[in-house]
Amino acid sequence: MSFPLLTATAALPAIGAIATAAVPAAKRTAAKWLALLFSLATLVLAITVLVRFDPDGDRYQLTESHAWIADFGVRYELGVDGIAVALIALTALLIPFIVLAGWHDADPLETGSKRWRPTQGFFALILAVEAMVILSFEATDVFLFYIFFEAMLIPLYFLIGGFGDRAHEHGEEKAATQRSYAAVKFLLYNLAGGLIMLAAVIGLYVVAGNFSLTEIAEARANGSLDMATNTERWLFLGFFFAFAVKAPLWPLHTWLPNAMQESTAPVAVLITAVVDKVGTFAMLRFCLGLFPEASKWATPAILVLAVVSIIYGALLAVGQRDIKRLIAYASISHFGFIIMGIFAMTSQGQSGATLYMVNHGISTAVLMLIAGFLISRRGSRLIADFGGVQKVAPVLAGTFLIGGLATLSLPGLAPFVSEFLVLAGTFTRYPVIGIVATFGIVLAALYTLVLYQRTMTGPVRPEVSAMPDLRVREIAVVAPLVVLLVFLGVYPKPLTDVVNPAVKHTMSDVQKQDPRPEVEAAK
């Protein structure tokens, strides 16, 4: 292709961020519409990437390669496989809904001497994050990936600390302190992971002589790159540590509940449904692609950590008093399933993990955005402050239930397919791990149904008796996502057709084949 489609897909939201930030302060509504238009235009380009991508073609397609920092072998090198295409589509799909859901979240508000940051900044930062996430999915140069992997922390820091949730039981002053704490904790955790990864990136250059993922893989295949065992393991750990923080994997997860609790609901969706997927995606592309032997060496330990994340996240979700923290811990449990599927080293597990990334993004968006609408009406995040909502706002309660049922992977909704594949792929090679992980499903049913029961059923509390149902804008946000949950739950083939060939390449990288089924021959 002569037209740089991948560059355009990432550049468009970046241009939108600059244009939105430049809108005069008095034109807040114009800034919102401009951000929405740029996000929709980016979605059109992402769909074009999806349509142009041939699942049966070359591994990396729509490639672009240009010299950048020649003295250090750094190139502006882009390319997408089926996994990257699916996640780019997810990102571009969710951003317009995030913008719509946050339509009034950054409107100026005077609280004593406090004043919220300009509305333009809120939407410009969201578009900036979108641009960096898309480039992270597209980059096949390790150094280029690292730059955007780290750069996205800056706009997210300001989104958490500067545009946090207004619903707080301790007042605005305490809320501002907790937002700052959550933003700094998020930044420090991820910077620590990034610095360790930087050391590993430099080490990779010393060993391989360049940063190109495709060239390094080719050199390994033809035997011209012989990486010492200990060197490969140390480099793998440097990369994996950064991705495990971003993912997040227990015990590196503790920044996520604070960040989601103190963010607005749309920003919480941006973090857990979009940004955190960069960590799990990078495990597939870089950990398994660059360090196949070290990946196999570390698999037992990583599977144990993944199972701990599944059970630990679910158990803590059961005991939460705060709606957002409950969803955050549920996400930690779900990321455990994703990482377990990746390192099960089976095609079913890795296909399921990729589908899980997409389906978790959609289901979490539905649940968290509805929770945000609910919280904004009541002015509280505490579960105990709700009750009987389904009697006064049945549409809100119904969509909240669908989001919750998707979270517990009810058959017929999209997450069920991915969770089933992850468990099936894990059982075939690590049955004990699969059995233990299954308890996470039971706990998911517990925390989801208890949350719905305590907030939506029972007597109507006086504080929610006048609560309005979903408005037109809010229905426009959640209805398409609900339809998509049902569609992919009933007919996931369009997604699996794109993902499965890329998974075969990943399995080839680590030289793994699916275990042969132990079935007696028919007599």
C-alpha positions in Angstrom: 0.0 0.0 0.0 1.2 3.5 -0.8 -1.1 5.0 1.8 0.3 4.6 5.3 -2.9 3.3 6.8 -1.5 2.2 10.2 0.2 5.6 10.7 -3.0 7.4 9.8 -5.0 5.3 12.3 -2.7 6.4 15.1 -2.1 9.9 13.9 -5.8 10.9 13.5 -6.6 10.8 17.3 -3.3 12.5 18.0 -4.3 15.3 15.7 -7.7 15.3 17.3 -6.1 15.7 20.7 -4.2 18.8 19.6 -7.2 20.2 17.8 -9.5 19.6 20.8 -7.0 21.1 23.3 -6.8 24.2 21.1 -10.5 25.0 21.2 -11.2 28.2 23.2 -12.3 27.7 26.8 -15.7 29.2 26.1 -16.4 26.6 23.4 -16.7 23.5 25.7 -19.5 21.9 23.6 -17.5 22.4 20.4 -14.6 20.6 22.0 -16.8 17.6 22.9 -18.2 17.3 19.4 -14.7 17.7 17.9 -13.4 14.9 20.1 -16.3 12.7 19.2 -15.9 13.3 15.5 -12.2 12.4 15.6 -12.9 9.3 17.6 -15.5 8.2 15.0 -13.1 9.0 12.2 -10.5 6.8 13.9 -13.1 4.0 14.1 -13.6 4.2 10.4 -9.9 3.8 9.8 -9.7 0.9 12.3 -12.5 -0.8 10.4 -10.6 -0.2 7.2 -7.5 -1.9 8.7 -9.8 -4.8 9.7 -11.2 -5.1 6.3 -7.8 -4.9 4.5 -6.3 -7.5 6.8 -6.1 -11.0 5.3 -6.1 -13.6 8.1 -4.5 -16.2 5.7 -1.9 -13.8 4.4 1.5 -12.8 5.8 2.0 -12.7 9.5 2.5 -8.9 9.6 0.6 -6.9 7.1 0.1 -3.2 6.1 3.7 -2.8 7.1 5.6 0.5 7.2 9.3 0.8 7.7 11.4 4.0 7.8 14.8 4.9 9.1 14.6 6.8 12.4 17.6 6.7 14.7 20.0 4.9 12.3 23.1 5.0 14.6 21.2 2.8 17.1 19.3 0.7 14.7 15.9 2.2 15.6 13.3 2.2 12.9 9.8 3.5 12.6 8.4 0.0 11.9 4.8 -0.9 12.0 2.8 -4.0 11.2 -0.3 -5.8 12.4 -1.2 -9.5 12.9 -4.7 -10.8 13.7 -4.3 -10.2 17.5 -3.2 -6.6 17.0 -6.0 -5.9 14.5 -8.6 -7.2 17.0 -7.3 -5.0 19.8 -7.0 -1.9 17.5 -10.7 -2.4 16.6 -11.6 -2.8 20.3 -9.8 0.4 21.1 -11.3 2.5 18.3 -14.7 1.1 19.1 -14.7 2.0 22.8 -13.3 5.5 22.6 -16.4 7.1 21.0 -18.5 5.5 23.8 -16.0 6.7 26.4 -16.3 10.3 25.0 -20.1 10.1 25.0 -20.3 8.7 28.5 -18.0 11.4 29.8 -19.9 14.2 28.1 -20.4 16.1 31.3 -17.7 14.6 33.5 -15.3 17.5 33.0 -17.7 20.4 33.0 -16.4 23.3 35.1 -17.5 23.0 38.7 -16.8 25.5 41.5 -16.2 23.9 44.9 -14.9 26.6 47.2 -11.6 27.6 45.8 -11.4 24.4 43.7 -12.1 24.4 39.9 -12.0 21.5 37.6 -9.6 21.6 34.7 -10.8 22.8 31.3 -13.2 20.5 29.5 -11.0 20.5 26.4 -8.2 19.0 28.3 -10.2 16.0 29.4 -11.2 14.9 25.9 -7.8 15.8 24.4 -6.1 13.5 26.9 -8.5 10.7 26.1 -7.6 11.0 22.4 -3.9 11.2 23.2 -4.1 7.9 25.1 -6.0 6.3 22.1 -3.2 7.3 19.7 -0.5 5.9 21.9 -2.3 2.6 22.6 -2.9 2.1 18.8 0.7 2.7 18.1 1.7 0.3 20.8 -0.4 -2.4 19.0 1.1 -1.5 15.7 4.8 -1.2 16.5 7.1 -4.0 15.5 10.2 -2.1 16.5 10.9 -2.8 20.2 12.2 0.7 21.0 9.3 2.4 19.2 6.9 0.2 21.2 8.7 1.1 24.5 8.3 4.9 23.8 4.6 4.7 23.5 4.2 2.1 26.2 5.7 4.6 28.6 4.4 7.8 27.1 0.7 6.9 27.6 1.3 7.1 31.4 1.5 10.9 31.2 -2.1 11.7 29.9 -3.4 8.9 32.2 -1.8 10.5 35.2 -3.6 13.7 34.5 -6.9 12.0 33.8 -6.8 10.2 37.1 -5.4 13.1 39.2 -7.1 16.0 37.5 -10.5 14.7 36.4 -11.3 12.2 39.1 -14.7 11.0 40.3 -16.9 13.7 42.0 -18.8 11.2 44.1 -16.9 11.0 47.4 -18.3 10.3 50.9 -15.6 12.4 52.6 -16.0 15.7 50.7 -14.0 17.4 48.0 -10.8 18.1 49.9 -10.4 14.4 50.9 -11.4 13.4 47.4 -8.6 15.6 45.9 -6.0 14.0 48.2 -7.1 10.5 47.3 -7.1 11.3 43.6 -3.6 12.6 43.8 -2.5 9.5 45.7 -4.1 7.2 43.1 -2.5 9.1 40.2 1.0 9.0 41.8 0.7 5.3 42.7 -0.4 4.5 39.2 2.6 6.5 37.8 5.2 5.1 40.1 4.2 1.5 39.7 4.2 1.7 35.9 7.4 3.8 35.7 9.2 1.2 37.8 8.1 -1.5 35.4 9.1 0.7 32.5 12.6 1.4 33.8 13.2 -2.3 34.3 12.0 -2.9 30.8 14.3 -0.2 29.5 17.3 -2.0 30.9 16.0 -5.2 29.1 15.5 -3.3 25.8 19.1 -2.0 26.0 20.2 -5.6 26.8 18.3 -6.9 23.8 20.1 -4.4 21.5 23.5 -5.4 22.9 22.7 -9.1 22.1 20.8 -8.8 18.8 22.2 -5.6 17.3 18.8 -4.1 16.4 15.3 -3.6 17.7 13.3 -5.1 14.9 10.9 -7.8 16.1 10.8 -9.4 12.6 14.6 -9.3 12.1 15.3 -10.8 15.5 12.8 -13.6 15.0 14.3 -14.3 11.6 17.8 -14.4 13.0 16.7 -16.8 15.7 15.0 -19.0 13.1 18.1 -19.3 10.8 20.5 -19.7 13.7 22.4 -16.5 13.2 21.4 -15.3 16.7 22.4 -17.5 19.5 21.2 -16.1 22.8 22.7 -17.5 26.0 20.1 -19.2 28.3 20.7 -17.0 31.3 20.8 -13.9 29.1 17.5 -14.8 27.5 15.9 -15.4 30.9 17.0 -12.1 32.4 15.8 -10.2 29.4 12.5 -12.0 29.5 12.0 -11.1 33.1 12.7 -7.5 32.4 10.0 -7.4 29.7 7.5 -9.5 31.6 7.8 -7.5 34.8 6.7 -4.3 33.0 3.9 -6.1 31.2 2.7 -7.8 34.4 2.4 -4.3 36.1 0.4 -3.0 33.2 -1.8 -6.1 32.9 -2.1 -6.1 36.1 -0.9 -9.5 37.6 -0.8 -10.3 41.3 1.2 -9.1 43.3 1.8 -6.1 41.0 -1.8 -5.1 40.8 -2.4 -2.8 43.8 -2.4 0.4 41.7 -5.5 -0.6 39.8 -8.2 -0.5 42.5 -7.1 3.0 43.6 -6.9 4.2 40.0 -10.4 2.9 39.0 -12.0 4.1 42.3 -10.8 7.7 41.9 -11.3 8.0 38.2 -14.5 8.9 36.4 -16.2 5.8 35.0 -15.2 6.6 31.4 -11.5 6.9 32.4 -11.8 3.7 34.5 -13.0 2.0 31.3 -10.1 3.5 29.4 -7.7 2.1 31.9 -8.9 -1.4 32.3 -10.7 -2.1 29.0 -8.1 -0.5 26.7 -4.7 0.4 28.3 -4.2 -2.7 30.4 -4.7 -4.8 27.2 -1.3 -3.5 26.0 0.3 -5.5 28.8 -1.3 -8.8 27.9 -0.9 -8.2 24.2 2.9 -7.5 24.7 3.3 -10.8 26.5 2.1 -12.5 23.3 4.0 -10.4 20.9 7.3 -9.7 22.7 7.7 -12.2 25.6 6.8 -15.3 23.5 8.1 -13.9 20.2 11.5 -12.7 21.4 12.2 -15.1 24.3 10.5 -18.5 23.5 12.8 -20.7 25.6 12.6 -18.3 28.6 8.8 -18.2 28.2 8.6 -21.9 28.5 11.0 -21.9 31.5 8.9 -19.3 33.3 5.5 -20.8 32.5 5.0 -22.8 35.7 5.6 -19.8 37.9 3.5 -17.5 35.8 0.6 -19.9 35.8 0.7 -20.0 39.6 0.6 -16.2 39.7 -2.3 -16.2 37.2 -4.3 -18.6 39.3 -3.6 -16.5 42.4 -4.8 -13.4 40.6 -8.0 -15.3 39.6 -8.9 -16.4 43.1 -7.5 -13.4 45.0 -9.2 -10.8 42.7 -12.5 -12.7 43.0 -12.4 -13.1 46.8 -11.6 -9.4 47.3 -14.4 -8.4 44.9 -16.8 -10.4 47.1 -16.0 -8.2 50.1 -16.0 -4.8 48.6 -18.2 -1.9 49.8 -17.3 0.3 46.8 -18.9 -0.5 43.4 -15.8 0.7 41.4 -13.4 -1.2 43.6 -15.5 -4.4 43.2 -15.3 -4.0 39.4 -11.5 -3.4 39.7 -10.9 -6.6 41.6 -13.1 -8.5 39.2 -10.9 -7.2 36.4 -7.8 -8.4 38.2 -9.4 -11.9 38.3 -10.2 -11.7 34.6 -6.7 -10.7 33.7 -5.6 -13.8 35.6 -7.6 -15.8 33.1 -6.1 -14.0 30.2 -2.5 -14.6 31.3 -3.3 -18.2 32.2 -4.5 -18.7 28.6 -1.4 -17.1 27.1 1.0 -19.3 29.1 -1.0 -22.5 28.8 0.9 -22.8 25.5 -2.1 -24.2 23.6 -3.8 -22.8 20.6 -7.2 -22.9 22.5 -5.7 -21.1 25.5 -4.1 -18.4 23.4 -7.1 -17.9 21.1 -9.3 -17.7 24.2 -6.9 -15.2 25.9 -7.1 -13.0 22.8 -10.9 -13.2 22.7 -11.0 -12.6 26.4 -9.1 -9.3 25.9 -11.7 -8.1 23.4 -14.7 -9.5 25.3 -13.5 -8.3 28.7 -13.1 -4.8 27.2 -16.7 -4.8 26.0 -18.3 -6.3 29.1 -16.3 -4.2 31.5 -17.3 -1.1 29.5 -21.0 -1.9 29.9 -20.7 -2.7 33.6 -18.5 0.3 34.6 -20.3 2.9 32.4 -23.7 1.8 33.9 -22.1 1.9 37.3 -20.9 5.5 36.5 -24.4 6.6 35.5 -25.8 5.0 38.7 -23.1 6.7 40.9 -23.6 10.1 39.3 -27.3 10.0 40.1 -26.9 9.0 43.8 -23.6 10.9 44.4 -22.1 7.9 46.2 -20.0 4.8 45.2 -21.0 2.8 48.3 -23.1 -0.3 47.6 -25.0 0.2 50.9 -26.3 3.6 49.7 -28.4 1.9 47.0 -31.5 -0.4 47.0 -34.6 -1.0 44.9 -33.2 0.8 41.9 -34.9 -1.6 39.4 -38.3 -0.4 40.5 -37.6 3.3 39.7 -35.1 2.8 36.8 -35.8 -0.5 35.1 -33.7 0.1 32.0 -30.7 1.1 34.0 -31.1 -2.0 36.2 -31.6 -4.2 33.2 -28.4 -3.1 31.4 -26.5 -3.3 34.7 -27.7 -6.9 35.0 -26.6 -7.8 31.5 -23.1 -6.3 32.2 -22.9 -8.3 35.4 -24.0 -11.5 33.7 -21.4 -10.9 31.0 -18.8 -10.5 33.8 -19.6 -13.9 35.2 -19.4 -15.4 31.7 -23.0 -16.4 31.3 -23.5 -18.7 28.2 -24.8 -16.7 25.3 -22.7 -13.6 26.1 -19.3 -13.0 24.6 -17.0 -13.6 27.6 -18.3 -17.2 28.0 -16.7 -18.3 24.7 -13.3 -16.9 25.7 -13.4 -18.2 29.2 -14.4 -21.6 28.0 -11.5 -21.7 25.5 -9.0 -20.5 28.1 -10.1 -23.3 30.6 -10.2 -25.9 27.9 -6.7 -25.0 26.6 -5.4 -25.0 30.2 -7.0 -28.3 31.2 -5.3 -30.2 28.3 -1.8 -29.3 29.5 -2.2 -28.2 33.2 -5.3 -29.9 34.6 -4.6 -28.9 38.2 -4.2 -25.3 37.3 -7.5 -25.5 35.3 -9.4 -27.0 38.2 -8.3 -24.4 40.7 -9.0 -21.6 38.2 -12.6 -22.9 37.8 -13.4 -21.7 41.4 -13.0 -18.2 40.0 -16.1 -18.7 38.0 -18.1 -19.6 41.2 -16.8 -16.6 43.0 -17.7 -14.4 40.0 -21.3 -15.5 40.2 -21.2 -14.7 43.9 -19.9 -11.1 43.7 -21.9 -10.2 40.6 -25.3 -11.4 41.9 -24.7 -10.0 45.4 -23.9 -6.6 43.9 -27.1 -6.7 41.8 -29.2 -7.8 44.7 -27.9 -5.2 47.1 -28.2 -2.3 44.6 -31.1 -3.1 42.4 -33.6 -5.2 44.4 -35.4 -4.9 47.8 -37.2 -1.9 49.2 -36.7 1.4 47.4 -34.4 3.6 49.5 -35.7 7.2 49.9 -32.5 8.6 48.3 -33.1 6.7 45.1 -36.9 7.0 44.9 -36.6 9.9 42.4 -33.7 8.5 40.4 -34.2 9.0 36.6 -33.8 6.1 34.2 -31.3 6.1 31.4 -31.4 9.1 29.1 -31.1 9.0 25.3 -27.4 9.7 25.4 -26.7 7.0 28.0 -28.8 4.5 26.0 -26.8 5.4 22.9 -23.6 4.6 24.9 -24.6 1.1 26.2 -27.1 -0.3 23.7 -24.5 -1.0 20.9 -22.1 -2.6 23.4 -24.9 -4.9 24.7 -25.8 -5.9 21.2 -22.2 -6.7 20.5 -22.0 -8.8 23.7 -24.9 -10.9 22.5 -23.7 -11.1 18.9 -20.1 -12.3 19.8 -21.6 -14.6 22.4 -23.7 -16.4 19.8 -21.5 -16.0 16.8 -17.8 -15.5 17.6 -16.6 -16.8 14.3 -15.7 -13.4 12.7 -13.3 -12.7 15.6 -11.8 -16.2 15.8 -11.2 -16.2 12.0 -9.0 -13.2 12.4 -7.2 -14.3 15.6 -6.5 -18.0 15.1 -3.9 -17.7 12.3 -1.9 -15.3 14.5 -2.1 -17.7 17.4 -0.6 -20.4 15.2 2.4 -18.2 14.5 2.8 -17.5 18.2 2.7 -21.3 19.0 5.3 -21.8 16.2 7.5 -19.1 17.9 7.7 -21.2 21.1 7.8 -24.5 19.2 4.7 -25.8 21.0 2.0 -28.1 19.7 -1.4 -28.9 21.3 -1.4 -32.1 23.4 -2.9 -35.0 21.5 -6.2 -36.1 23.0 -6.0 -39.3 25.0 -9.1 -41.1 23.6 -9.4 -44.8 23.1 -9.8 -45.8 19.5 -13.3 -46.8 18.5 -13.8 -50.5 18.3 
